[in-house]
Amino acid sequence: MIAGLARDAKREAEAANERRVLVCAGDRDRGIDAAYTAIEAVADERDDERGGASTAVVSTREGFRFEEHRPRNADELLGGTREVVVLDCHERFVPNALGRCVGAVDGGGLLILLTPTLDDWPGIRDRFDDSLAVLPYGIGDVTGRFRERFVETLRAHPGIGIVSLDADGPEGDVLDRDGLTGEAAVAEGPGAGAEPSLGARARPEPGPGPTVPPNATFPAAAYEACRTADQARAVRAFESLASPGNAVVVEADRGRGKSSAAGLAAGALALAGADVLVTAPAVRNAAEVFARAGELVGADDGEGDGAAASGTPRVETRSGGRVRYLPPAEAAELPGDPDVAIVDEAAALPVRLLEGFLDERVAVAFCTTVHGYEGAGRGFAIRFRERLLDSPLAVRDVRLDEPIRYARNDPVEAWASRALLLDARPAVDEAVAGTGVDDATYRTLAPDDLLADEALLGEAFGLLVAAHYRTEPNDLARLLDAPNLSARALVAEGRVVAVALLAREGGLAAETRRAMYEGERVRGNMVPDVLTSQLRDEAAAEPRGVRTVRIATHHALRDAGFGSRLLEEIHAEFDEADGEGNGVDYFSVGYGATPRLLRFWRRAGYRTVHLSTSRNDASGEHSAIMLRPATEAGRDLLSRHAVAFRDRERDGLSDAHRDVDPDVVAGALRACPAPVPVDLTEVEWRSVVGASFGPGMYDSAPGAFRDLAMAALVEDAPALGAREERLLVRKVLQGRPWESVADELGYVSTAACMRALGDAYEPLVERYGTDFALDERERFISD
């Protein structure tokens, strides 16, 4: 049965240029045997018809061209395709790994899933479930809703065959469904081995192929390497990158060839002598770009090289051109003054980081997946688009719709999109237009309610995808199954207009707290972990907290108060214990700090206790942690960590935080509730007053100036404007050279910058000055 079903599924897939799925459900050892039976059947047929098998699978057994990939390393499958992929779902079923395996199957290919018995699978707990059982919860608290929904999609979607395996042998196997979709199916039933008749599901006629455009400036080989006319149009658009000040935006669903088009363009530009800088969320995301660039350069120039000796991708040409890779945070600085920058998977990077590429001295391309299994926050489409159009760059848009590797109506693509919610999106703008913040109702999004209402689940998860650049299929499983997570929403007229994902943290036993303090990591307790292990507070994990993991408002209703209203409702719900232990001591949040977000969370009552010393590699931001106390225990926690933060920053701003954005520094300090004591000596006051009102110099008492700057920023002194705040941060707190501060802040000279610093301290002398300081001031302002 297995052999015949695999042959029939593969024939139909090849005839229609689609993919098929074969589920072998039951005992794991029998599943492995069944998978190899299927592989052998497919390989034998390819040997007969084409003179050699080209099957590659995920497995460990010898005898074919095998590649073993564990679930956590399934991203190794990216950048290439396989005819057959086997995913063993028994020990650790990881949604992200499933998405990557689906993406690795070529048109005409077969995905084989080895699963427990489908009826039993939702109730089985595996190693992935163990990762969801964060303390103080155990694996018994993890539910199986994600797999319950997943099994339903397997049984409902076309193109998916299911065999229930008998542990005693293939004679007892039961065919639940053959998964064949149309007239290409074998008339005599699975396993009959008859030749498929091509009818309604036959391979569609290909559309117009790519051609070399007239007057093309790229080599003809770049266009001849394209697979579709869509791809050739994208390469043509990339020709504009030969001149600085141009931007190209390429959007496509996965599998449309956007990265290949970018690689062909990068190679062509390098052949012309250009320095092409490529970045992506991770180096593996750029593999296809470098593969295509290397092939084009090697064919035309003889110097193509896909990787440098260091292992970092690199292509060099005889003309002196090159294609090089840098991580996003580093690439955004445009080091080495590249001629062209190509940002692949741009939607997976935060808007603030993407802004670094909006430089009219370079040409830039942003390539982005519209719906993908690696997380594709729509911040690019929703927010960055506005900034791109406001930039000095001339923008050209390209959309790729034609799949490269399989037919447009591939049933496996539709199944994966639904099973993993790859196409989840918020309600359409028209459905929420005109909604006022008071029109919305606060509600708990219970996992069972989400499971029962596909529209509710899609809109809620779609908002989370839209809000965050790293929301991915694993997060869908967490939303439905993780015991420490819960969701809250504002709903208007049945539409989700705002949503928050919350995590329970803290409340840990003394033994666990001691282990954390001594270096043991505890999953799912991000804020207690940082406060305990990094900031050395062994008692930090005792109070109970609720952390906002994600919060999102429908983009059509942004800046209308929905996010603030949602937080207010959450605070009111959890502020007091209800007799069932649901009360919390504090609320918290951790995020990539930007001035706008710092203002938002400060207005919501959150206060800064930590700013990371390093930037997140993907976001390029320093992460802030903020607390909002709800009980005396929460207030004690905030108090001691706010004081510690204040004291760290006084010295750390000229060290580990020397390069932090001055607006981020000012925002973080403004949200610190620990006042800064000002206790200057008379000598120090003479220096400060002299520099402010007389001929004195800042360099005579930098510590005194630092204390006053810290006090003013923490207190949010109204006398200081935004430019003056940046001046205090850059020069006084971060200790930057006068020349660089004057240049960055737009002063005509260092002398003008020095005078401006003195002027900025005049109101601080008025605000914090002792009687001695005020008398000293009179010496300079009296007639």
N, C-alpha and C positions, 0 to 999 in steps of 0.2 A: 504493500500500500504506500509506504513512505517514498520508495523509489519512483513509482509511477506518478504520485502526486507532485513530487519535486520536478520531474521531467515536464509534466503538463504545465505546471505553474511557470517554469522557466521558458517553455516554448511560447506560452501566451504573452509573457512579459516581453520577450524578444520581438514577437510579431507586432505588438503595439508600442514598442519602445517605452514600456512602463516598468514598474517594479512590483514584486509580489512578496508577501510575508507568509512564512510557514511556521506555525506554532506547534511545538512538540511538548505537550502538557502531561506531566506525571513524574515518575521516578527520574532522578537526575542521571543515573547511569544509563537507563534506557534512553533518555533524551540524547545523551552523547552518542550512543550507538545509532540512534535514528538520524542524528545530524550527519554522521559520516555515511550512512546509507544514502541520504539525500545528496551529499557532496559527490559520492562515487557515481551516482546515477547521472548527475549533471556533467561531471567530468568525462565519463565514458561517452556521453552523447557528443560532447565537444570534440573529443578525440576522433570520433567517427566522422563528424561533419567538417571539422576545420583542421584536423591534423595536429592537435596539441591542446592540452587543457591550460586554461589561464585562471583557474579558480584560486582565490586567496581567501582565507577565513580566519576568524579569531578563534584560536584553539591551541592545544598543546601537543596533539598527536602527530606522529610523523607519517610521511607517505605522500603528502601533497605540498604545494607551496603554502606553508602555514606561517601566520604571524600571530603571536600571542600578545594581547593587550588586556591589561586588567582594567576594571571599570574606572578607577581614578586616573588612568592614563589613556583613556579612550580618545583623548584629543590627538593622540599620535596618528589617528586615522585621517585627520584633516589634511587637506592638500593633495589628496589622491582618491581614487575610486577602486572598488572591488566588485567582482561579479557575484560573490557570495560572502556574506558576513554572518557569523554565528555569534549570538549574544547569550551567554549563560546567565539567567536571571535568578538562579537558585540561592546562592550564598549572599549576593549583594546586588539588588536591583536599583540602579542609580538612574533617575530620569535623564540627567544630563548625558550619561553614557549612551542611553537609548537614542537620543537625538543625534549624537555624533555618528552612531552606527547607521542610522537611517540615512544620514547625509553622505555616508561613504559608499552606499550601494548605487551602482551605475544603472542606467536604463537597460532593461533586459535582465536585471539582476535579481537576486533572491536574498531576503533577510530571514534567517532562521532564529527563532526565539525558543530557548529551552526554559520552560517554566514549571512550577509546581502545578498540580491539578487545579484548573481554573476556579472551581467552586471553593477550594480550600485556600487559595493563594491570599485573598485579603486578610485571612486570619493568621497567616504565618509571619513571624518576625525574623528579619535578617539583619545583616551587619549595617545596612543603610538605616534601618529603623533604630539600631543602637545609637547611631549618630544623632538621631532626633530626641533621644531620651536624655536630655540635659538635666543635671541636678537642680532641684531635689527630686526630679521625677525618675522613674525607672522604665525599662523597656515595656513593661506591662501596661504603661500609661499611653503608649503610642498606639494610634488607631490604624486601620487599613483602608481608609476611605479612598485614598489616591488609587490604590490597586483595584478597589471595587469599581471605580469609574473606568480605570484602564481596561479591565476585563470586559466591561460593557462595550467599549469601543472595538475591542478585538472581535467580539461576537456580532457586531452590527455593521462594520464597514466592509465594502467590497475589496477584493484583492487579498484577503487574509484567510488562509486555510488553517484549520485547527484539527489536530489529531490527538485524541486522548490515549496515552500510552499504557499498555498493560505491563506491569513489572515483571511478569513471567515470560514475556516474549512477544514478538510482533504479531503472532497469530491472534492475540486478544485485543489488538489495537482497534480503536473505534474512530471512524471519520465523523467528526462533528460538522464540518463544512469544508468544501473543497476550495473556496476562495476564488474560483474562476469567474470571470466577469462577463463573458459574452460569447459570441459565436466562434471565437478562437479557442474556446474550451473544447476538450475532447468529448465527442458525442457519446462514446461508450462509457464515460465515467472515468474518474481518477484511476490511474494505474493501467488503463487499457493499452496505452502506448501508441494510439493512433495519431496520425499526423494532424495538426490543427488545421481547420479550414478558416481562412481569413475572411471575416465578414464585418460586422458592425464595430468590432474592436480591433480591426486591422491597423497596422502602423499608419499614422496619418501621412499624407503627402507633405514633404518638406516645403517650407516657404522659400521665398527668394533667398539665395545664398549670398554671402558677403562678396563684395567686389572692391577693387581698388578705385577709390574716388579719383576723378580727374583733378589734376593739380595738387595731388597729395604731397605733403612735405615729408611724411614718414616713409621709410622704405616699403616697397611693395610687399616684402615678406611679412611685415606687421599685419597687413590686411589679409594676406593669404593664410595666416595662422588663425584667423577668426573662424568661429564655428557657426555664427548666425549673423544676419544683417544687423540685428540689435547691437551685437558686440562690435561690429565694424563701425557703426555710428558712434559708439563710445570712443573707440580709438581715434576716429576723426575729430571728435570734440577735444581730445587730449592734445591735438596738434597746437591748440592755442597756448599751451603751457610753455611753448618755446619763447614766449615773451613775458616779462614780469608784469604784474598787475592784473593777471587773469586768474579766474577760479572756475573749476569744473566740479559740479556735483553729480555723482552717479548713484542712483538708487535702484535697488533690485531686491526681489526675494532671493533666498539662497538657491544656488545652483544655476544662476543665469550668466555667470562668466564675468562679473564685474572685476574681480581680482585679476583674472587673466588679462582682461583688457588693460587694466592699470599696469600690469607687468610688461605687456607688449609696448605700451607707451613709454614706460620707464626705460626699457632697452633702447627704443628708438631715440629718445632724448639723450641718453648716454652716448650713443653712437655719434651724435652731433656735438659731443663735447660737454654736455651739461652735467652738473653735479646734482644728482637726484637723491633727496633724503626721503626715506620711507619710514613710516611708523605705524603701529597698530597696538591694540591692547596688550598683546604678547607677541613674541617673535614668531611663534608658530602660526599666528594669524596672517603673517606676511609671506608664508612659504610659497604660495602660488604666485605672488608678485615676482619674487626673485627667480622662481623656476622659469616663468615665461620670459623674463628679462634676460636670464642667462642663455636660454635657447636662442632667442633672437640675436643677441650679441655674438654668440658662438657661431651661428650660421653665417652671419654677415661679416664678422670682424675677426673671428678666430681666437678671441680673447675672453669669451664668456666664462665666468667662474661663479658658481652658485654660492660659495661660502669661503670666507677667509679662513686662515689657519686657526684663528681663535674660535671658530664655530659660528661667529656672527655673520649673517648673510651679507654678501658683497659681490658686486659685479663691476669689473673694470674694463675699459676699452682702450684701444691703441690711440684714440684721439684725445685721451686724457679725461674722458667722461667717466662717471661712476654712478652706481646705485648702491647706497649704503643704508643700514638700519640703525635706528636709535629708539630707546623706549620713549613713550609719549611725553613724560614730564621733561626729559632732556631735549627731545626733538622740538618741543614748543618754544625753546629758546633760540631755535634756528642756528645752532653752532656751526661755524665754518662757512657761514653765509652761502647756503645752497642756492642754486638757480631755481630748483623746483622742489616742492614738498608734496608727497602723496600720503594721505591719511586713510588707511584702510580700516574698515569697521568703525567708522567715525561715530556712529550712533552709540557705540559702547563706551565713548569717552565723554566726560562732563563738558558742558558748554564753556566753562571758564578756561579749561585747558585748550579747547579748540580755538579760542580767541587769539592765542599766541601765534597762530598761523596766518592771521589777517594782516599781512605786511605787504605793502605795495611793491617792495623791492624784490619779491619772489612771486612765482606762480604756484598755485596750490590746487590740489584735487582732493575732494572729500568723497570717499566711496563708502556707502553704508548699506547694510542689510536691513530691509524693511521689517521682515519677520524672521527671526532666527532663534536657534536653540542655545545660543551662548549669552543671551541677554542683549537686548537692543532697545534701550530706553529711547523714547521718542523726543527727548530733549533736543536732539539735533533738528528734527523736523519742526518742532513747535517753537522753541525759543532761539536756537542758534540761527535759524533761517533769517530772523529779523536782524540780527547783528551782522550777518553776512551781507545782506542787502544794504545795510547802512555803511558798510566798509568801502574803502576806495577801490575795491576790486571789481572788475567786470565779470559777472557771473553767468555761466552757461549750465543748463540743466539737461541731464540725460536720464531716461528711465529704461531699464532692461526688463522685458516681460517674457521673452521666449526662453524656455529652459534649454540648457545646453545638453544635459546628460540624460534627460528623459522627456517624454511627451508632456504637453501642457496639462492634460487631464489625468495625470498619474494618480491612481487611487491611494497609493501609499503616502504621497505628499499630503493629500487631504486628511488621511487618517492621523498622521503624525501631528499635523497642525491642530487637530481637535484633541488628541490624546494628551499633548503637552501644552496646549493653549498657546501655540506659537503665533496664532493670529488674533490673540485676545486684544481687545481695544475698548476704550471707553465708549459711552453712548455718543451717538452723532451729535454734533454741535446743535442742530436744530431741535433736538429733543430736550435740551436743557437751557436753550436760549431764554433769557428773561427771568430765570429763576433767581429769587432773592434769598439771602442767607436765612431769613426767617421762615421761608417756605419749606425748608428741609427738616426732616425728622431724623433724630438720632436713633440708631439701632445697632444691636450686636449682630455681626455676621457669623452666626454659629456654623461650624463646619458641616453639620447635617443639612442646614438650610442651603448652603452653597452647593452641596452635592445634589440636592433635589432640584435646584433651579439653575440650569445651565446659563441662562441669560444673566442672572445675578452674579454667578461666578465669573463669567467672561468680562463683565463690566468692572467688577472689583479688581480682578487680576490685571485687566487691561490698564486700569489707572495706575497700579503699582509698576507695571512695565513702562508706562509713559513717564513716570516720575523718576525712575532710577536706572542708571546705565548698566546695572549688573543684575537685574531681575531675570531669573532663568528657570527652567523646568524644575530643578530641585526645590525652588521656592514654592512652586505649586504644591508639591508633596508636603512641604513644611506647613503651609497654610492649612491643608486638610488634615494632617496627622500629628503634628508636633504638639505635645501636651503643654509646653510652656508658651505657645503662641496663641494669640486671639486677634480678631479683627473687629474694628468698629467703623461705622460709616454714617454719612449723612445722605439721606435718600429723599428725592423730590419727584413726585408723580411716578414712582416706581423706578426711577433712574438713580444710579449711584453717582453722586456729584463730588464726594470726598471720601477718602478711605484712609485708615491708619492700621498698620500691622504692629502689634504690641508684643513684647516679650517679658515674661516674669523672670526676675533675677533676684539673687541674694537669698536670705533666709537659710543660709547654709550652716551645717553643724560645725562645732569647734574643731573637730578633727580635720574636716575638709578645709576649713579656713587656714589651719596650720600648714597643711600640705600646699595650699596655694601660695602662702607666704614663703615657703621653702622652694618654690619654683615649679610646682605641678600645675599644668594647665587644666582648667575646668571649662568644658565646652558650654556655650550658650549663656554665659554669665560675663558678658563683655565688660561692663562697667565695674562690677566687683573685682574682676580679674586685673584690670588696669590699676585700680586704686590699691589693690593688695600687693600684686607682684612688682609693679613698676614704681608705685608711689609709697610702698612699704607701710601699709596700714593693715595690720592683721585683723582688725575688727571690722573692716569695710564691707565684708560679705555677710555680716550678721543682719543688718536691716534689710527689709524686703522692698524691692523696687519694681517699677514697670517702666521698661525702656521702649521708646518709640523707634521701631526698626525702620519703618517707612511711613511717610505721610504724603498724600497726593490729593490735589484738587483738580477737577476737570479743567483742561486748559482754556475752555471758553468762559470759565468763571474765576480765573485767577485774579488775585488782588481785590477780591470782593468780600473777604472776611470768612470764607468757608473753612480754611485751615484753622484759624483762630477759634471759630465756633466749635469745631470738632474737638480741639484740645480742651476747651472749656468743659465740654460734656464729659470727656474722658476723666478729667480731674474731678469733676463732681461725682462721677460714678465710683471712683476708687479712693477718694480722699479719706473716707471714714470706713472702718471695719463694719461689716454688716452682720456680724455674728457667725459667719461661716469662714472666717479667716481670709476674706478677699481684700481686706484693707491693705494699704501699702504705706511705707514710711517715706518714700520719695519717688518722684518721676525722673527719668533721665533720658538723654539722647546723645548719640555720638555721630558725627558727620564731618564731611570735608568742609572746613570753615571758609565761608565767604562773607563779605560785609552784609549782604542782603539776608543771608540765613542767620547770622549772628543777631541782627536786629529783630527778625521774626521770633526767634526763641527767647530773646530777652523780653520782648513785649508779652510773651506767654508766661513769664515768671521764672524762666530757667536762668541759672547763674553758672559762670565758667569755673571749672575746677582743674582743667587740664588742656594743654595744647601740645600735640605730638611734636617731637623734635625733628622728625623726618617727614618728607612728603610721601603720600601714597603714590606708588608707581603708576597706577592707572589714572587716578583723579588729578594728580599734581597738587593736591591740597594738603595742608596740615590739618589733622583731625582734631576737632574740639569735643570735649565731653562737658555736658552741662547738667546740673541737677535742679530740681524744684522740690523742696521739702514739703511733706504732708503731716509729719508728726515730730515730736521732740527728738526722736532718734534720727530722723531725716535732717532736722535742723543741725544737730550735732555733727553729723557727717559732712554736711555742706560747710559748716563753719570752719572745721579744722582743715578741710581741703581747699577752701577759698583762701585762707591765710597762707597755706603752703604754696598755692599757685602764685599769689602775689609776691611772696618772697623769692620763688624760683625765677619769676620773670624779671625782677629787678636786675639780676645778674645774667640770666639766660638770654635776654634780648641782645646782648652784645657777644653772645657765644652761639649756642645751638639755634637760636631763633634770629640770627642776624639778617637772614634773607627773607623772613616772613613779610608778606605784603603789609605795609604800614596801616592800611585800613582794617585788615584782619586783626593786627595787634591792638589797634584802638578799640575795635568792637569787642574783642575778648576781654580787655581790661575794663571796659565800660560795664560789662556784665559780671564783673567780679565784685562780690558784696563785702570784701574785706577792706576797710578803709586803710589808707596809707598814712602812718604817723609822720608829721613833718616836725622835726626837732633839730634845726640847724644851729650851729654855733654862731657867735657874732662875726667871726672871721668869714664863715660861709655866707652869711647874709650880706656882708660887705661886697663879696664877689658877685652875688646874684644881683643885688641892687645896682652895683657899678656897671654890670653888663647890660642891665635893662634900661637904666636912666642916665648912665654916665659913660665914661671911657673904659670901663672894665672889660675883661675878656672871659668867655665861657671856660677856657682851658684852666683857669685858676682854681676852679672848684667843681669838677665834673660830677662828683658824687652828690653835691647839693642840688645841682640842676636835675639830676636823675630822680632824686626824691620828689622834687616839686612836679616833674613831668608825670611820674607815676601817680601822684596824688590827684593831679588835675584830670588825667585820663580815667582813672577809676571813678572819680566823682562826677565825670562828664561835665567839666567846667563849661558853662555856657559862653564864656568869653572867647573860647577858642573856635576858630573856623576849621574847615576840613583841611586846608593847606597847612595851617599852623599845627594841627595835630600830626600830620605827616612829617612836618619838620621836626617836631619833638621826638617822634619815633625814630626817624632815620638818623638824625644827628646825635641826639642826647641818649636815647635808649639803645640804639643799635650801633652807635659809634662809627657811622660811615664817614669817609673823608669829605671835607667841605666841598671839594670839586664835584664829586659824584652826586651829592645831595643837591647842590645848586643846579646841576644839569637835569636831574630827574624831576625836580619840582618847578623848573622853569624860571629860576632867578637869573638875572642878566649877568651876575658875577658872583664870585664867592664873597666879596665884600657886602653885596646886597643881601646875600643869604645870611651872613653874620648879623647884619642890622635887623633882619626880619626875626631872627631868633631872639635878640634882645627885646624887640617890640612884643613878641609873644609872651615874654615873661613879665611884662609890666602888670597885666591884670592878675597874674599869679602872686606877685608881690603884694598887690592890694588884697587878695583873697587870703593868703596864708601868712603874710608878714607879721612878725612880732612888733611890739612898740619900738624896739631898737631898729628893726628893718624899716619901719615907716618913718622914723626920724632920719635915718640915713637917706631915704628917698627924698626928703625935704631939701637936702643939701643941693640936689640937682634940679628940682622943679621950682624952687623959690626964686622970686625975681632978683 
